[in-house]
Amino acid sequence: MAHDIEVSEDIGLPSGFSIQSERAKKIAALAEKQAVKNPPDYFELSGRNPSLPQRYKAKGFSDKSTLDDHYKRHAEGVGATSKEDYVNKAIEFIHSPLGKKGELFVTSQGKIFRYNTSSRELAIAYMDNHGTIGTYKNLGAEKGTQGADKFWTTRKGKLKGV
């Protein structure tokens, strides 16, 4: 049985040891081949899986300039009256129950997509240690009802590989 070990220089490994075992190489090659065949992994939240993992908590934007920019462009569309209100609305939306009009999925890279087909609100966040919000906006206000739904359907289809 081969054992994987980490070395920083050639130390003349004993028999049965390698930097990466043949089995590990085969598994890595298979995983790479499967990644090409399959669309990106994601999971959708539904009645069976109705919420984000409890360990995840959206907290805010990555920095003040990002918040300033997003607030300026999207606050009116979501009815936010201040930057604090905008962040609070985003957090509330991301963590709100899906209901019949809500859709949410998370990519294998930890990117969260949340959309409401009635209000046309969209939030994108990241399952990182900081609870980073990427954006929060009302697509309907920006693109109209049909444009918002088309944007969502197209984006979701690309990520699902459809």
N, C-alpha and C positions, 0 to 999 in steps of 0.2 A: 504494500500500500504506500503510495507516494504522499508526502506531506508538503503543504504549501508553507513556505517561510519567506520572510522579507530580509534581503541582504543589501547592503550598500556597496559591497565590493565582492570580487571573486574570492571565496574562501575555501574552494574545493569541497563542495557538498558531498556528504557520505552517500553511498548507494541507497536508493529508495527515496531520496529527497530531490526536489526540483523547485525552481522558482515558482512555477505554476504547473500543477500536475496535468497529465493528459486528460483526465476526467474534467477538470475545471476548464481546460481549453475547449473540449467538446461542448460543454454546457454553454460557454460564452458564444461559440460559433452558432449553436442552435438558437440561442436567444437573439442574436443579431439577425439571423435568417427570418425568425418569426416576426421581429419588429418591422421588417420590410414588407412582409405579407399582410400584416394586420394593421388596422387604423390605430391611432393613439388610444391608449387605454383611458377610460373615464368611467365614472359611475353617475347615474342619474338618481336623484332623490325622488321617492314616490311614497305611496302608502306603506310599502314595506320598509322603506328606509327614509323616514320623513324629515330628518334634520342633519345638519352638519355634525361631525364628531364633536363631542362635548369639550374636547381639549382646545378646539378652535374658537377664538374670540376675535372678531374684527375690532380694531382699535382706532385706526385713523390712516391718514395719508402718509407717505414716506417722509415728506419734509414740508416746510412752510410754503415754499415756492410752488410745489405741486398742488397743495391745497388751494393756494391763492388762484392759480390758473383754472383749476376745475370749478371752484366756486364761481369765478367770473363767468365761465362758459355755461354752467349747468344749473346754478342755484335757482334761477327763475323757473325753469322747467319743472323742478321738483317742489317748488313752493317753499324753499328755504329762505329765511329772513336774515340769517347771519351765518358766518363760517361754522360756528359751533352747532347751529341748527342743521346745517348741511351735513356735517359729519355724523351727528346723532341720527338724522333721517337715513343716511347710508347704512349705518350699523343696524338700525332697527329693520330696515328692508332686508338686508342680508340674512338676518336671523329670524325673520318673521315666518310664521307657518305658511306653507306653500298654498294651501287651499286648492280650489278647482282651477284657478287661473295662473298659478305659479309654476314655474319650471326652474330647476336648478341642477347643475351637474358640475363635477370636479374632474379635471384632467389628471392623468397620472403624474404630471409635473406639479400638481397642487394649485392650479389656477381655477378659481371658483367663478362660475357664470350663473347669475341669478336674473330671471326675467319674469315679468308679470304681463300676461297676454291681455289683461283688461286695462290696466293703467299705463302699460308700455314702459314701465320703469326697468332699467337695466343697471346691474352692479357687477363689477368684476373685482375680485379680491384675490389674495394669495394666502395659502395655508403655510405661512412662515411664522417664525417666532415673534414677529412684531405685529401680526394682525393687520397687515398692510392692505389698504383699499386702493385699487387701481383706478376705478372710476365709478361714478354714480350719476345717472342722468335719466331724463325722460325722452326716450327715443321717439315717442309719438309727437312731442313738441318740436323735435328737431327734424324728423323725417315724415311726419304724418302717419296715420294709422297703417296704411298699406306698406309704406316704406319701412316702418319700424318692424312690422311682422316679417317682411321679406328679409331684412337685415338679420333678424334673429334666426329665422329658418335657415338662411344661407350659412351663417356663422356656426350654428349647431351642426348642420350637415357636414361642413368641412372638418370639424373636430371629431365627428363620429365616423368619418370616412364614407359618407353616403353621397 
